[in-house]
Amino acid sequence: MTSASAVALNLDGYTDLPPGKIATIVTYLEMQKPPDLLSIRKPAGWTLQRIDHDRPRYRSLFRAVGEPWLWFSRAVVSDDKLATILDDPKVEAYALHDGTGDAGLLELDFRTDNEVELAFLGLVPGFIGQGAGRFLMNEAISRAFAQPTKRFFVHTCTLDSASALAFYIRSGFTPYRRAIEVTDDPRRLGLLPREAAPHFPLLVQQP
């Protein structure tokens, strides 16, 4: 078997990945001043609730939001490492609660002076198309630029919803960079269910 470190990326064609690896195209976006916010009528009962210190709730919501899109970064991080991130007063994690349960996740990272990262924004399946994403984005932009922020940035990839990139651009972000990310498929490592992300199916392993 060819090792992953021995595979050279072909910048003018196809590159075969070693078994167990996946690749995605990442687009980086930023905004340097707040746009005019697109209006949204918040349904009665919707609230944003801080969940920084509620690890079980945070992990459960992250999994519910991210599993369909193969989000795994917080699934692989240890409790101690997660605590280091979420216990930092410059990191804010929120659950969008609809009165009966958690419907979305918003996480903002203010740890770099004059910059804010939109670390995570996503919805639990079943809430897409109801205005919840726009509500979360409006909250994210308002909170980011309530600080002396010169740059608000985010990245998305081709494993995310097909509408994610367009949503960020409509929200006022401008794409400025692309990269190819290659990593181990978290489903093969047992970090996510094998049926996760059906839009990006597991490949049959060749003998």
KELUM-903505 format. One line per field, with one value per atom (N, C-alpha, C, O): atom name; x negated, y negated, z negated; residue number from 1. Coordinates in steps of 0.2 Angstrom, whole numbers. Layout:
BEGIN
name <- c(CA; ...)
east <- c(X; ...)
north <- c(Y; ...)
up <- c(Z; ...)
resi <- c(NUM; ...)
END
This chain:
BEGIN
name <- c(N; CA; C; O; N; CA; C; O; N; CA; C; O; N; CA; C; O; N; CA; C; O; N; CA; C; O; N; CA; C; O; N; CA; C; O; N; CA; C; O; N; CA; C; O; N; CA; C; O; N; CA; C; O; N; CA; C; O; N; CA; C; O; N; CA; C; O; N; CA; C; O; N; CA; C; O; N; CA; C; O; N; CA; C; O; N; CA; C; O; N; CA; C; O; N; CA; C; O; N; CA; C; O; N; CA; C; O; N; CA; C; O; N; CA; C; O; N; CA; C; O; N; CA; C; O; N; CA; C; O; N; CA; C; O; N; CA; C; O; N; CA; C; O; N; CA; C; O; N; CA; C; O; N; CA; C; O; N; CA; C; O; N; CA; C; O; N; CA; C; O; N; CA; C; O; N; CA; C; O; N; CA; C; O; N; CA; C; O; N; CA; C; O; N; CA; C; O; N; CA; C; O; N; CA; C; O; N; CA; C; O; N; CA; C; O; N; CA; C; O; N; CA; C; O; N; CA; C; O; N; CA; C; O; N; CA; C; O; N; CA; C; O; N; CA; C; O; N; CA; C; O; N; CA; C; O; N; CA; C; O; N; CA; C; O; N; CA; C; O; N; CA; C; O; N; CA; C; O; N; CA; C; O; N; CA; C; O; N; CA; C; O; N; CA; C; O; N; CA; C; O; N; CA; C; O; N; CA; C; O; N; CA; C; O; N; CA; C; O; N; CA; C; O; N; CA; C; O; N; CA; C; O; N; CA; C; O; N; CA; C; O; N; CA; C; O; N; CA; C; O; N; CA; C; O; N; CA; C; O; N; CA; C; O; N; CA; C; O; N; CA; C; O; N; CA; C; O; N; CA; C; O; N; CA; C; O; N; CA; C; O; N; CA; C; O; N; CA; C; O; N; CA; C; O; N; CA; C; O; N; CA; C; O; N; CA; C; O; N; CA; C; O; N; CA; C; O; N; CA; C; O; N; CA; C; O; N; CA; C; O; N; CA; C; O; N; CA; C; O; N; CA; C; O; N; CA; C; O; N; CA; C; O; N; CA; C; O; N; CA; C; O; N; CA; C; O; N; CA; C; O; N; CA; C; O; N; CA; C; O; N; CA; C; O; N; CA; C; O; N; CA; C; O; N; CA; C; O; N; CA; C; O; N; CA; C; O; N; CA; C; O; N; CA; C; O; N; CA; C; O; N; CA; C; O; N; CA; C; O; N; CA; C; O; N; CA; C; O; N; CA; C; O; N; CA; C; O; N; CA; C; O; N; CA; C; O; N; CA; C; O; N; CA; C; O; N; CA; C; O; N; CA; C; O; N; CA; C; O; N; CA; C; O; N; CA; C; O; N; CA; C; O; N; CA; C; O; N; CA; C; O; N; CA; C; O; N; CA; C; O; N; CA; C; O; N; CA; C; O; N; CA; C; O; N; CA; C; O; N; CA; C; O; N; CA; C; O; N; CA; C; O; N; CA; C; O; N; CA; C; O; N; CA; C; O; N; CA; C; O; N; CA; C; O; N; CA; C; O; N; CA; C; O; N; CA; C; O; N; CA; C; O; N; CA; C; O; N; CA; C; O; N; CA; C; O; N; CA; C; O; N; CA; C; O; N; CA; C; O; N; CA; C; O; N; CA; C; O; N; CA; C; O; N; CA; C; O; N; CA; C; O; N; CA; C; O; N; CA; C; O; N; CA; C; O; N; CA; C; O; N; CA; C; O; N; CA; C; O; N; CA; C; O; N; CA; C; O; N; CA; C; O; N; CA; C; O; N; CA; C; O; N; CA; C; O; N; CA; C; O; N; CA; C; O; N; CA; C; O; N; CA; C; O; N; CA; C; O; N; CA; C; O; N; CA; C; O; N; CA; C; O; N; CA; C; O; N; CA; C; O; N; CA; C; O; N; CA; C; O; N; CA; C; O; N; CA; C; O; N; CA; C; O; N; CA; C; O; N; CA; C; O; N; CA; C; O; N; CA; C; O; N; CA; C; O; N; CA; C; O; N; CA; C; O; N; CA; C; O; N; CA; C; O; N; CA; C; O; N; CA; C; O; N; CA; C; O; N; CA; C; O; N; CA; C; O; N; CA; C; O)
east <- c(-4; 0; -4; -9; -3; -6; -5; 1; -10; -8; -6; -7; -2; 1; -4; -3; -10; -15; -19; -22; -18; -21; -17; -20; -11; -7; -8; -7; -9; -10; -4; 0; -2; 4; 3; -2; 7; 7; 11; 17; 8; 12; 15; 18; 14; 17; 21; 21; 23; 27; 29; 31; 30; 33; 27; 22; 29; 24; 28; 33; 26; 29; 27; 21; 32; 31; 30; 33; 25; 24; 31; 35; 32; 38; 39; 34; 45; 47; 46; 48; 44; 43; 49; 52; 51; 56; 53; 48; 55; 53; 59; 64; 58; 63; 60; 54; 63; 61; 64; 70; 59; 61; 61; 56; 66; 66; 66; 71; 62; 61; 64; 64; 68; 72; 71; 69; 72; 71; 76; 78; 77; 80; 76; 74; 76; 72; 76; 74; 82; 87; 94; 95; 98; 105; 109; 110; 113; 117; 124; 125; 128; 135; 138; 138; 141; 143; 150; 154; 150; 157; 162; 160; 168; 173; 175; 176; 177; 180; 185; 183; 191; 195; 194; 195; 192; 190; 196; 200; 197; 203; 203; 198; 209; 210; 207; 208; 203; 200; 193; 190; 191; 184; 179; 180; 174; 169; 162; 161; 157; 150; 148; 149; 145; 143; 136; 134; 132; 125; 124; 127; 120; 119; 111; 109; 107; 100; 98; 94; 101; 99; 103; 102; 108; 112; 109; 112; 104; 101; 105; 105; 109; 114; 118; 120; 121; 126; 122; 125; 116; 113; 111; 112; 108; 106; 112; 112; 118; 124; 126; 128; 126; 129; 124; 126; 117; 112; 113; 113; 115; 115; 122; 122; 127; 134; 133; 136; 130; 129; 124; 125; 118; 113; 112; 109; 116; 115; 117; 114; 123; 125; 119; 120; 115; 110; 103; 98; 102; 96; 91; 85; 95; 91; 88; 92; 81; 79; 73; 71; 72; 66; 67; 63; 73; 75; 76; 76; 78; 79; 72; 72; 67; 60; 57; 52; 59; 55; 56; 62; 52; 52; 57; 57; 59; 63; 59; 61; 52; 48; 47; 47; 45; 44; 50; 50; 56; 62; 64; 66; 62; 63; 58; 60; 52; 47; 50; 49; 54; 57; 63; 63; 68; 74; 74; 78; 69; 68; 65; 65; 62; 59; 65; 69; 64; 69; 70; 75; 65; 66; 69; 69; 72; 75; 83; 84; 87; 94; 98; 98; 101; 105; 112; 114; 117; 124; 128; 126; 133; 138; 144; 147; 147; 153; 159; 159; 163; 168; 175; 176; 179; 185; 191; 197; 189; 194; 196; 198; 193; 194; 187; 187; 183; 176; 171; 173; 165; 160; 161; 161; 160; 162; 155; 155; 151; 145; 139; 140; 133; 127; 124; 123; 121; 117; 111; 112; 106; 99; 95; 94; 93; 89; 82; 82; 77; 70; 67; 65; 66; 64; 56; 54; 53; 46; 41; 36; 42; 37; 39; 45; 35; 36; 39; 36; 45; 48; 50; 52; 50; 53; 58; 57; 63; 68; 69; 69; 68; 70; 77; 79; 80; 87; 85; 84; 84; 81; 86; 84; 92; 97; 104; 106; 108; 115; 118; 117; 123; 127; 134; 135; 138; 144; 145; 142; 149; 151; 156; 160; 155; 160; 167; 169; 171; 178; 179; 185; 174; 175; 172; 173; 169; 167; 173; 178; 172; 178; 183; 188; 182; 187; 185; 188; 179; 177; 172; 169; 171; 166; 159; 155; 157; 150; 149; 144; 154; 153; 153; 149; 157; 157; 151; 148; 148; 141; 136; 132; 136; 131; 132; 127; 138; 139; 136; 133; 137; 134; 127; 123; 124; 117; 113; 108; 116; 113; 114; 109; 120; 121; 116; 113; 115; 111; 103; 99; 102; 95; 93; 87; 97; 95; 97; 97; 100; 101; 94; 94; 89; 82; 78; 81; 73; 68; 65; 59; 70; 68; 66; 69; 60; 58; 59; 59; 60; 61; 65; 63; 70; 75; 74; 75; 72; 70; 73; 75; 74; 76; 74; 71; 74; 73; 78; 81; 79; 84; 81; 76; 84; 80; 86; 92; 84; 88; 92; 96; 90; 94; 100; 105; 100; 106; 112; 111; 117; 123; 121; 117; 124; 123; 125; 122; 129; 131; 127; 128; 122; 118; 114; 115; 111; 106; 110; 108; 116; 120; 123; 124; 125; 128; 123; 125; 116; 111; 110; 110; 110; 109; 115; 114; 121; 127; 127; 130; 124; 124; 118; 118; 114; 109; 102; 98; 101; 94; 91; 95; 85; 81; 76; 72; 76; 71; 65; 64; 59; 53; 47; 42; 49; 44; 47; 53; 43; 46; 40; 34; 42; 37; 40; 46; 36; 38; 36; 30; 41; 40; 41; 46; 35; 36; 35; 31; 39; 39; 42; 44; 41; 44; 52; 54; 55; 62; 64; 63; 68; 69; 74; 75; 78; 82; 78; 80; 73; 69; 65; 63; 64; 61; 66; 64; 72; 77; 79; 82; 77; 79; 86; 89; 88; 95; 98; 94; 105; 108; 106; 105; 106; 105; 110; 108; 116; 121; 121; 126; 117; 116; 115; 111; 117; 116; 117; 112; 123; 125; 124; 123; 123; 121; 114; 112; 110; 103; 102; 99; 104; 104; 97; 92; 97; 90; 89; 93; 83; 80; 80; 78; 81; 80; 72; 69; 70; 62; 60; 63; 55; 53; 48; 44; 48; 43; 36; 31)
north <- c(6; 0; -6; -6; -11; -17; -21; -22; -24; -28; -35; -37; -38; -44; -50; -54; -49; -54; -54; -58; -48; -47; -49; -49; -51; -53; -60; -65; -62; -69; -72; -68; -78; -81; -83; -86; -81; -83; -89; -89; -95; -101; -102; -107; -97; -98; -92; -90; -88; -82; -79; -82; -72; -68; -66; -64; -65; -62; -57; -58; -50; -45; -45; -46; -45; -45; -38; -33; -37; -30; -28; -32; -22; -19; -22; -23; -24; -27; -34; -37; -37; -45; -48; -45; -54; -58; -65; -67; -68; -75; -79; -77; -86; -91; -97; -99; -101; -108; -113; -113; -117; -122; -129; -130; -132; -139; -144; -143; -149; -153; -160; -162; -163; -169; -174; -172; -180; -185; -191; -192; -195; -202; -206; -205; -213; -218; -223; -227; -223; -228; -224; -220; -226; -223; -225; -231; -220; -222; -224; -223; -226; -227; -220; -216; -219; -212; -211; -215; -205; -203; -201; -198; -204; -204; -196; -193; -195; -188; -189; -192; -187; -187; -181; -175; -182; -177; -173; -177; -167; -164; -164; -164; -164; -164; -158; -153; -159; -154; -152; -149; -155; -154; -158; -164; -155; -159; -156; -150; -160; -158; -157; -161; -151; -149; -147; -143; -150; -149; -141; -139; -138; -131; -129; -123; -134; -134; -128; -124; -129; -124; -118; -114; -117; -111; -106; -106; -103; -98; -93; -92; -89; -84; -87; -85; -93; -96; -99; -98; -102; -104; -98; -99; -93; -87; -84; -83; -84; -81; -85; -83; -92; -97; -97; -97; -97; -97; -90; -91; -85; -79; -79; -77; -81; -82; -86; -85; -92; -97; -94; -95; -92; -90; -84; -83; -79; -72; -71; -67; -74; -73; -76; -75; -81; -84; -82; -84; -76; -73; -78; -78; -83; -86; -82; -78; -82; -77; -81; -77; -87; -90; -90; -88; -91; -91; -84; -82; -79; -72; -69; -64; -71; -68; -71; -68; -77; -81; -78; -76; -78; -75; -80; -86; -78; -82; -88; -94; -87; -92; -97; -103; -95; -100; -104; -110; -101; -104; -109; -115; -107; -112; -118; -124; -117; -122; -127; -134; -125; -130; -133; -139; -129; -132; -136; -140; -134; -138; -145; -149; -146; -152; -158; -157; -163; -168; -172; -175; -171; -174; -169; -170; -163; -159; -158; -157; -159; -159; -154; -154; -149; -144; -144; -145; -144; -145; -139; -137; -138; -133; -137; -141; -136; -139; -135; -129; -137; -133; -135; -141; -130; -133; -132; -132; -131; -130; -123; -121; -118; -111; -107; -102; -110; -107; -111; -116; -109; -112; -111; -106; -117; -117; -119; -118; -122; -125; -126; -127; -127; -128; -135; -135; -139; -145; -145; -145; -146; -146; -152; -152; -157; -162; -162; -161; -163; -163; -170; -173; -174; -180; -180; -186; -175; -174; -178; -179; -180; -184; -191; -193; -196; -203; -205; -204; -209; -212; -208; -210; -201; -196; -192; -190; -189; -185; -179; -180; -173; -167; -165; -163; -164; -160; -153; -150; -150; -143; -138; -133; -139; -134; -137; -141; -136; -138; -133; -131; -130; -124; -123; -125; -119; -117; -110; -106; -108; -101; -99; -103; -93; -91; -93; -91; -95; -97; -104; -106; -108; -115; -119; -126; -116; -120; -123; -119; -129; -132; -135; -137; -136; -139; -146; -149; -149; -155; -155; -160; -149; -148; -150; -152; -148; -149; -157; -159; -160; -167; -171; -175; -168; -171; -170; -175; -164; -163; -167; -170; -168; -172; -180; -183; -182; -189; -190; -195; -185; -185; -185; -189; -181; -180; -187; -189; -190; -196; -202; -205; -202; -207; -207; -212; -200; -199; -200; -203; -198; -199; -206; -208; -211; -218; -222; -228; -219; -223; -224; -228; -220; -221; -225; -226; -228; -231; -227; -226; -224; -219; -222; -226; -220; -222; -217; -218; -210; -205; -199; -197; -197; -192; -186; -188; -180; -175; -169; -167; -164; -158; -154; -156; -147; -143; -137; -135; -135; -130; -125; -127; -119; -115; -111; -112; -107; -103; -97; -94; -96; -91; -94; -91; -101; -104; -104; -102; -107; -108; -111; -116; -109; -113; -120; -124; -122; -129; -133; -139; -130; -134; -139; -145; -138; -143; -149; -155; -148; -154; -157; -164; -154; -157; -162; -168; -160; -164; -170; -176; -169; -175; -180; -186; -177; -182; -185; -191; -182; -186; -191; -195; -192; -197; -195; -199; -189; -186; -186; -185; -187; -187; -181; -181; -177; -171; -174; -179; -172; -174; -169; -171; -163; -158; -151; -150; -146; -139; -134; -136; -129; -124; -117; -116; -112; -105; -102; -102; -99; -96; -88; -86; -84; -77; -75; -77; -70; -67; -60; -58; -57; -50; -51; -55; -46; -46; -44; -39; -49; -47; -41; -39; -40; -34; -27; -23; -27; -21; -20; -15; -26; -26; -25; -24; -24; -23; -29; -29; -35; -42; -44; -48; -42; -44; -37; -33; -37; -31; -30; -35; -24; -23; -25; -27; -27; -29; -37; -40; -40; -47; -50; -47; -56; -60; -55; -54; -53; -49; -52; -49; -59; -62; -61; -63; -58; -57; -50; -49; -45; -38; -35; -37; -30; -26; -22; -20; -22; -18; -10; -9; -6; 1; 2; 0; 5; 6; 12; 17; 11; 16; 20; 18; 27; 31; 30; 33)
up <- c(0; 0; 0; -4; 4; 4; -2; -4; -5; -11; -9; -4; -14; -13; -11; -7; -15; -14; -8; -6; -4; 2; 8; 14; 7; 12; 14; 10; 20; 22; 26; 30; 24; 26; 34; 35; 38; 45; 46; 45; 47; 48; 55; 56; 59; 66; 68; 74; 63; 64; 58; 53; 58; 53; 48; 51; 42; 37; 33; 30; 34; 30; 23; 21; 19; 11; 9; 11; 4; 1; -3; -4; -3; -7; -13; -17; -15; -21; -22; -27; -17; -17; -13; -8; -15; -11; -10; -13; -5; -3; -2; 0; -4; -3; -1; -3; 3; 5; 0; -1; -3; -9; -6; -2; -7; -5; -11; -15; -11; -17; -15; -9; -20; -18; -24; -30; -23; -28; -26; -20; -31; -31; -35; -41; -33; -37; -39; -43; -38; -41; -41; -36; -45; -46; -40; -38; -37; -31; -34; -40; -30; -32; -33; -29; -39; -41; -37; -37; -34; -31; -37; -42; -36; -41; -42; -37; -48; -49; -55; -60; -55; -61; -65; -63; -71; -76; -78; -81; -77; -80; -87; -91; -90; -97; -101; -98; -106; -109; -108; -111; -102; -101; -105; -106; -108; -112; -111; -109; -112; -112; -119; -124; -120; -127; -127; -123; -132; -132; -135; -139; -131; -133; -134; -134; -135; -135; -140; -139; -146; -152; -153; -157; -148; -148; -143; -137; -145; -140; -137; -130; -141; -137; -132; -127; -134; -130; -123; -118; -124; -119; -114; -108; -117; -112; -109; -103; -112; -109; -104; -98; -105; -99; -94; -88; -95; -90; -85; -79; -88; -85; -81; -75; -84; -80; -74; -69; -75; -69; -64; -58; -66; -62; -59; -53; -62; -59; -52; -48; -50; -43; -38; -32; -40; -36; -37; -35; -41; -43; -47; -47; -51; -56; -61; -64; -62; -67; -72; -76; -71; -74; -82; -86; -84; -91; -94; -100; -89; -91; -93; -97; -90; -91; -97; -100; -99; -104; -111; -112; -115; -122; -126; -124; -132; -136; -139; -139; -140; -143; -138; -139; -131; -126; -125; -124; -125; -124; -129; -128; -135; -141; -140; -142; -138; -136; -132; -132; -127; -122; -125; -125; -127; -129; -136; -137; -140; -146; -145; -150; -139; -138; -137; -134; -141; -141; -134; -133; -130; -123; -118; -112; -120; -116; -118; -124; -114; -116; -112; -105; -115; -112; -114; -120; -109; -110; -107; -102; -110; -107; -106; -110; -100; -98; -100; -98; -105; -108; -105; -106; -103; -100; -105; -103; -112; -117; -119; -124; -114; -116; -116; -119; -112; -111; -108; -105; -107; -104; -96; -94; -93; -86; -82; -76; -85; -81; -86; -92; -82; -86; -83; -77; -87; -86; -90; -96; -87; -91; -88; -82; -92; -90; -94; -100; -91; -94; -93; -88; -99; -100; -102; -104; -102; -105; -101; -104; -95; -92; -92; -90; -94; -94; -88; -82; -88; -82; -77; -71; -78; -74; -77; -83; -74; -76; -71; -65; -74; -69; -71; -76; -65; -66; -66; -60; -72; -72; -70; -66; -72; -70; -69; -74; -64; -64; -60; -54; -63; -59; -63; -69; -59; -62; -63; -59; -67; -68; -62; -60; -59; -53; -55; -60; -50; -51; -52; -52; -54; -55; -49; -49; -44; -39; -34; -33; -32; -28; -32; -29; -39; -43; -46; -50; -43; -45; -51; -53; -54; -59; -58; -62; -52; -50; -49; -51; -46; -45; -52; -54; -57; -64; -67; -70; -66; -69; -66; -70; -60; -56; -58; -60; -59; -61; -68; -70; -72; -79; -79; -83; -75; -74; -72; -75; -67; -64; -69; -70; -73; -78; -83; -86; -86; -91; -89; -93; -83; -81; -81; -83; -78; -77; -83; -82; -88; -94; -98; -102; -96; -98; -93; -87; -95; -90; -85; -85; -80; -76; -69; -66; -66; -60; -54; -48; -57; -52; -56; -61; -52; -54; -49; -43; -51; -46; -47; -53; -42; -43; -37; -32; -37; -32; -31; -36; -25; -23; -18; -15; -18; -13; -9; -11; -4; 0; -3; 0; -10; -13; -16; -18; -17; -20; -15; -10; -18; -13; -7; -7; -2; 5; 5; 9; 0; 0; -5; -5; -8; -14; -11; -13; -6; -3; 0; -2; 3; 6; 0; 0; -5; -11; -14; -16; -15; -18; -14; -16; -7; -3; -3; -3; -3; -4; -10; -11; -15; -22; -22; -27; -17; -17; -17; -17; -18; -17; -10; -6; -10; -3; -3; -8; 2; 2; 4; 8; 1; 2; 3; 5; 2; 2; 2; 0; 6; 6; 4; 5; 1; 0; 0; 0; 1; 1; -6; -7; -9; -15; -14; -12; -16; -16; -23; -27; -25; -32; -32; -27; -38; -39; -39; -42; -36; -36; -43; -45; -47; -54; -55; -60; -49; -50; -50; -54; -47; -47; -53; -55; -57; -63; -69; -75; -67; -72; -76; -81; -74; -77; -75; -79; -70; -67; -65; -62; -65; -62; -54; -51; -52; -45; -40; -35; -43; -39; -39; -35; -42; -43; -36; -32; -34; -28; -22; -18; -21; -15; -8; -3; -8; -2; 0; 6; -5; -3; -6; -11; -2; -4; -5; -2; -10; -11; -5; -1; -3; 2; 0; -5; 5; 4; 3; 8; -2; -2; 2; 2; 6; 10; 7; 2; 8; 5; 6; 4)
resi <- c(1; 1; 1; 1; 2; 2; 2; 2; 3; 3; 3; 3; 4; 4; 4; 4; 5; 5; 5; 5; 6; 6; 6; 6; 7; 7; 7; 7; 8; 8; 8; 8; 9; 9; 9; 9; 10; 10; 10; 10; 11; 11; 11; 11; 12; 12; 12; 12; 13; 13; 13; 13; 14; 14; 14; 14; 15; 15; 15; 15; 16; 16; 16; 16; 17; 17; 17; 17; 18; 18; 18; 18; 19; 19; 19; 19; 20; 20; 20; 20; 21; 21; 21; 21; 22; 22; 22; 22; 23; 23; 23; 23; 24; 24; 24; 24; 25; 25; 25; 25; 26; 26; 26; 26; 27; 27; 27; 27; 28; 28; 28; 28; 29; 29; 29; 29; 30; 30; 30; 30; 31; 31; 31; 31; 32; 32; 32; 32; 33; 33; 33; 33; 34; 34; 34; 34; 35; 35; 35; 35; 36; 36; 36; 36; 37; 37; 37; 37; 38; 38; 38; 38; 39; 39; 39; 39; 40; 40; 40; 40; 41; 41; 41; 41; 42; 42; 42; 42; 43; 43; 43; 43; 44; 44; 44; 44; 45; 45; 45; 45; 46; 46; 46; 46; 47; 47; 47; 47; 48; 48; 48; 48; 49; 49; 49; 49; 50; 50; 50; 50; 51; 51; 51; 51; 52; 52; 52; 52; 53; 53; 53; 53; 54; 54; 54; 54; 55; 55; 55; 55; 56; 56; 56; 56; 57; 57; 57; 57; 58; 58; 58; 58; 59; 59; 59; 59; 60; 60; 60; 60; 61; 61; 61; 61; 62; 62; 62; 62; 63; 63; 63; 63; 64; 64; 64; 64; 65; 65; 65; 65; 66; 66; 66; 66; 67; 67; 67; 67; 68; 68; 68; 68; 69; 69; 69; 69; 70; 70; 70; 70; 71; 71; 71; 71; 72; 72; 72; 72; 73; 73; 73; 73; 74; 74; 74; 74; 75; 75; 75; 75; 76; 76; 76; 76; 77; 77; 77; 77; 78; 78; 78; 78; 79; 79; 79; 79; 80; 80; 80; 80; 81; 81; 81; 81; 82; 82; 82; 82; 83; 83; 83; 83; 84; 84; 84; 84; 85; 85; 85; 85; 86; 86; 86; 86; 87; 87; 87; 87; 88; 88; 88; 88; 89; 89; 89; 89; 90; 90; 90; 90; 91; 91; 91; 91; 92; 92; 92; 92; 93; 93; 93; 93; 94; 94; 94; 94; 95; 95; 95; 95; 96; 96; 96; 96; 97; 97; 97; 97; 98; 98; 98; 98; 99; 99; 99; 99; 100; 100; 100; 100; 101; 101; 101; 101; 102; 102; 102; 102; 103; 103; 103; 103; 104; 104; 104; 104; 105; 105; 105; 105; 106; 106; 106; 106; 107; 107; 107; 107; 108; 108; 108; 108; 109; 109; 109; 109; 110; 110; 110; 110; 111; 111; 111; 111; 112; 112; 112; 112; 113; 113; 113; 113; 114; 114; 114; 114; 115; 115; 115; 115; 116; 116; 116; 116; 117; 117; 117; 117; 118; 118; 118; 118; 119; 119; 119; 119; 120; 120; 120; 120; 121; 121; 121; 121; 122; 122; 122; 122; 123; 123; 123; 123; 124; 124; 124; 124; 125; 125; 125; 125; 126; 126; 126; 126; 127; 127; 127; 127; 128; 128; 128; 128; 129; 129; 129; 129; 130; 130; 130; 130; 131; 131; 131; 131; 132; 132; 132; 132; 133; 133; 133; 133; 134; 134; 134; 134; 135; 135; 135; 135; 136; 136; 136; 136; 137; 137; 137; 137; 138; 138; 138; 138; 139; 139; 139; 139; 140; 140; 140; 140; 141; 141; 141; 141; 142; 142; 142; 142; 143; 143; 143; 143; 144; 144; 144; 144; 145; 145; 145; 145; 146; 146; 146; 146; 147; 147; 147; 147; 148; 148; 148; 148; 149; 149; 149; 149; 150; 150; 150; 150; 151; 151; 151; 151; 152; 152; 152; 152; 153; 153; 153; 153; 154; 154; 154; 154; 155; 155; 155; 155; 156; 156; 156; 156; 157; 157; 157; 157; 158; 158; 158; 158; 159; 159; 159; 159; 160; 160; 160; 160; 161; 161; 161; 161; 162; 162; 162; 162; 163; 163; 163; 163; 164; 164; 164; 164; 165; 165; 165; 165; 166; 166; 166; 166; 167; 167; 167; 167; 168; 168; 168; 168; 169; 169; 169; 169; 170; 170; 170; 170; 171; 171; 171; 171; 172; 172; 172; 172; 173; 173; 173; 173; 174; 174; 174; 174; 175; 175; 175; 175; 176; 176; 176; 176; 177; 177; 177; 177; 178; 178; 178; 178; 179; 179; 179; 179; 180; 180; 180; 180; 181; 181; 181; 181; 182; 182; 182; 182; 183; 183; 183; 183; 184; 184; 184; 184; 185; 185; 185; 185; 186; 186; 186; 186; 187; 187; 187; 187; 188; 188; 188; 188; 189; 189; 189; 189; 190; 190; 190; 190; 191; 191; 191; 191; 192; 192; 192; 192; 193; 193; 193; 193; 194; 194; 194; 194; 195; 195; 195; 195; 196; 196; 196; 196; 197; 197; 197; 197; 198; 198; 198; 198; 199; 199; 199; 199; 200; 200; 200; 200; 201; 201; 201; 201; 202; 202; 202; 202; 203; 203; 203; 203; 204; 204; 204; 204; 205; 205; 205; 205; 206; 206; 206; 206; 207; 207; 207; 207)
END
